[in-house]
Amino acid sequence: MRSTPGCVADSLYYTQEMAWHRLLSSSSRPLTRRLSSYQERLVEEETHAASVKNTWKRISLFLCLPTVGYFAWKSLIEGEEHHSYSYIPWSHLRIRTKPFPWGDGDTSLFHNTHTNPGPDEGPKTAPPTQTLSQKVGRLWIQYLHEDAVERDEKRWRHLEKMQRRKEEQYPI
């Protein structure tokens, strides 16, 4: 209650108000300085992020993709044949106190004659496999030697058959 302008309560009120004003104004100056420097740092960080993004994009496109392509080509096209295993008569192998309840009783449930041959079974020689490039080449030559008219008729017959099947399953 401010009744007269020189009263003790009035001076106390103005003193407290001025103290708060000084406190808030003095504390807001560093805050505005920090905000302006924060905005500058934010802009710097955005430009740095853009340059880093471009760097990693280039690394991905010009280093990683060709590397993955090379190793995919190497494993698919130039795949090596697997090593054939031969039987080694170790004394601790094939000790049987009673036969297995499946098969001939001498082989385990997961026995594989190709990777784990027994004493009487040698490694089975698989027919020579073709590489992917040989398969693609053979199919391409076969495609070129086919009669185009006959191939198109076969495709049309197949398409008509599929359409009839679709109409039978899903009548309109």
HELIX and SHEET records of a PDB file:
HELIX    1   1 VAL A    8  ILE A   59  1                                  52    
HELIX    2   2 SER A   60  CYS A   64  3                                   5    
HELIX    3   3 LEU A   65  LEU A   76  1                                  12    
HELIX    4   4 LEU A  132  HIS A  145  1                                  14    
HELIX    5   5 ALA A  148  GLN A  169  1                                  22    
END                                                                             
